[in-house]
Amino acid sequence: MGSGRTGLLVLVGLGACAATAVLARDMVMAPNGGASITDSPKEVMDQAWQIVFRDYLDTTGKYNADQWRKLRRDLLAKSYGNPKEAYEAIRGMLGTLNDPYTRFLDPREFKEMQIDTSGELSGVGIQLSLDKDSKELVVISPIEGSPASRAGVQPKDVIVSIDGKATKGMSTEDAVKLIRGKAGTSVDLVLRRKGQNVNVALVRELIELHAVSHQVNTTPDGVKVGYVRLKQFNANASKDMRTALKDLEDQGVQGYVLDLRSNPGGLLIASVDIARQWLNEGVIVSTKTRDGIQDIKRANGRAITSKPLVVLVNEGSASASEILSGALQENNRAVLVGQKTFGKGLVQSVRGLSDGSGMTVTIAKYLTPLNHDIHHRGIVPNVSVKMTDQEAQKLTIEDLGTRKDGQYRAAESTLVKQLRTAAALQQPYQPGSANVPAALGSTP
């Protein structure tokens, strides 16, 4: 039989926000008996089958080992004229598990996943979205220092064409495929700006994707707040967070608001590393496989700051975001503000298959420091603040973390209360004064 080599990657992310962590190699070995494998499509199919057979953690009740063996025999007995037919059969096979996180990726999809989580890509540095009303491709913003930024591409520019191909009806995924490419090659864009078309010729470069943005906000009564927005847990996230925290510490902020809203997750190791930048001690997360093996990750005494912290979460905060927010909440390191999180408590590994395709497979579930399984349950914030639909429609990316952002205002207010309580505790108790916290020596 043929044997393939698979790359093992541990991740906790939603959809394409998967991960490149723990790079390992193993041989895919077929179980004894069953149909023989004589061509490449069947070899890839058998690799995918065996990964599930060996490592899959069933959380849906749809997996049965005997039925899974029969499915293998049935699929390998059929003929497949090309890889596409085999890929559809693999997707159908994995679909019987009814697990949205165990899925097959063709070579193009697998490469896109690796790009999205590696922390760098070869392109021109444009962040795109599809306008809800006009259905046009619109520039959210150019990445600072990128070819697009240097060429003067601006937020809200409409992309009319890419290398002469009209973008009408084009998805963001298809546009990204056309704009990305090998470093040193060029791409020509036609942009519409204030009713006028602008031609822009760009040369692609290797671009580093920064996962963190940060700024100092000053409250109306003069409190300096360090606002940190973590967009996803990619390969640069831990380094970017460390840089942001050191910069904000140097600027003398008095406390922090960490924004994890709509962060879909990513690398497991990134969530652990970032938790260690906020926590000096305590359990961060534990993982449990189908064999019951637990891997416990702990803080290592290297926190960058101990200043008060508020974490912003919403229903789009998932997976690695929930690991981080759960660790900070249950270790009493932070107050969570916002809405209940998504509720994804499963860990996937990403496996590269022998023909360049790949798959994600659920291999474990993770538990918070207090051993809570948050899958389908989510994490409930300490302070519940919902963003109205009207506010969500008006709010732009540039408005996040500003006075226009109602959830941020609530987080800032919560932080200021923490700071005032801490200041009251530090004052010596004087008989006749109203400094009750200092007298009792406890936090209300």
Phi, psi and omega in degrees: 000160177277153175231143181239165178251137182237141176270128182262126181227129182265131184214158170222084184215167178262139173055233182283349178280065178264202193218158167239094176231192176013080179282119180222174178225142173212160179269138176270116182247133180281147173291159182295146177081183178089181183290149178278159181245121186241351179222166186298315179303320179290327178297315179296318178300316181291325176301313180297318180300314184293325178300316177295314182302323186273322195237347191295133173260114183278118177245001184249345183079012183265353184265131174225122187301318181294317178294325179294322176295318179296320179299320178299313181299317181295316183290321182283345178281345182272164177256144180232120186286337182202168180302325182300319179296319178294321180298318179296322178294322178295316179299319177296320179299311180291331179296335179293343179281342180057034179244108184296345183264352174257106189210159181263144179233122176290170186307321180292314180297322180294320179294319178298320178299316180296321178296314185297332185250356182283341182091003176206155177211164176256112183187209184245353174085045177245130172263125188247159167209164177258121180299130184300322186270307185277343184062023178267155176280122186238141176284122172287306175189152171278148177286132184304131177082000182276167175305321180296318180296315181293332181275358176089015174299137187238154173304143179077001170299137177264128179275111184275319180208157178231115184050042176084354181266120181297142183266002181301125181079002183276140176279162177297324180297316180292323178295317179299320180299323180285325185280322177289156178175184184294137178303136181099342176272165185245158175218138181253127179244145168248121182248144173255123182227115181054043176084354181248140176276138180235128177269130181229121176259126185234145175254126183292146178224167170281121188241131177275131182263116180273129184272348188234137167237151182209158179199163174260124175251141178247125181288165179304331179260019169090010178281132180269116183250130174272112179262124181234123177250121178256115189273322175196164183263071179268189185293342180263353191300313183296315179297316180296321179295317179300316179298316181296315182295319179295321179295316181291325175297318179297331180274000172076034178294154183262343179191178188228148165240117179259119186261110177250015182296135178060023174271112189279355178114209182145234186284130176299314184296329178294319179295322179292314180300319181289322176301322180292339177284343179253335187249134175271328182211162177114161176286139177262309182197153171231148180239144182228126179270183180291343176271001177083009181286131179251133173246115185257125177257132183236160171292154186238022175075020183239036178297142181279327182215150175243011182291155182306145186223135171239136181247129177266128179225160173210188184293348177266359177278114189224155166059250180302327175297323180285327174299312182293311182292323177295319179296318182288323180290312187282345171266011179056032179268335184215157171259130179266133181233140176131228184237161180302139185284175189298315181094055174242106183249028182248149179250132175248154165250148177254124182244127173277131180262171194293340182257013179095353173278183181198181178205157170249141181221133178290123184239347184197168169240154179248152180238145178287173181306329179265021176063034175272131173268110188264007182296127184067001180250322181076179178247129182271126180292158176291324180237114183274121178221115181265142173269125181290157178299323180296317179293320181298324180289326183277331188287130175259169178301322180294338181278343182299136179076019178238179180293345177283347186262105186298320179294322176296319179301321178294321178295318180297317178297319178297319179296317180299321177298319177300315181296320180293320178297316179297320180294322180294323180293332182279346181279137178294145180286133177237123179308136179091350180272172180262014184278069184297317180304320180293325181291321183273339180069030180217161179268130180292000000 
